[in-house]
């Protein structure tokens, strides 16, 4: 049986399952480089998408479940803000 589940579909399903996603997670975990385009498309289809700025440290901790990502030691991950998106219920 062939799996025809594409990377964008996988990202959408991950979000629809209640997970928050940042651009970093989108690229590393799903191979989708332009998350805002996907989010915009979901909004146009009627999904209520929320977002907030969080520091990179939170995203790196969340990613540990799925991937190994080691930023340089001198990278100020607590000060770097990124945007996470999720589907509001």
Secondary structure in CASP SS format (residue, H / E / C, confidence):
PFRMAT SS
TARGET T0000
AUTHOR 0000-0000-0000
METHOD secondary structure of the structure
MODEL  1
X C 1.00
X C 1.00
X C 1.00
X C 1.00
X C 1.00
X C 1.00
X H 1.00
X H 1.00
X H 1.00
X H 1.00
X H 1.00
X H 1.00
X H 1.00
X H 1.00
X H 1.00
X H 1.00
X C 1.00
X C 1.00
X C 1.00
X C 1.00
X E 1.00
X E 1.00
X H 1.00
X H 1.00
X H 1.00
X H 1.00
X H 1.00
X H 1.00
X H 1.00
X H 1.00
X C 1.00
X C 1.00
X C 1.00
X C 1.00
X H 1.00
X H 1.00
X H 1.00
X H 1.00
X H 1.00
X H 1.00
X H 1.00
X H 1.00
X H 1.00
X H 1.00
X C 1.00
X C 1.00
X C 1.00
X C 1.00
X E 1.00
X E 1.00
X E 1.00
X E 1.00
X E 1.00
X E 1.00
X E 1.00
X H 1.00
X H 1.00
X H 1.00
X H 1.00
X H 1.00
X H 1.00
X H 1.00
X H 1.00
X C 1.00
X C 1.00
X C 1.00
X C 1.00
X C 1.00
X C 1.00
X C 1.00
X C 1.00
X C 1.00
X C 1.00
X C 1.00
X C 1.00
X C 1.00
X C 1.00
X C 1.00
X C 1.00
X C 1.00
X E 1.00
X E 1.00
X E 1.00
X E 1.00
X E 1.00
X E 1.00
X E 1.00
X C 1.00
X C 1.00
END
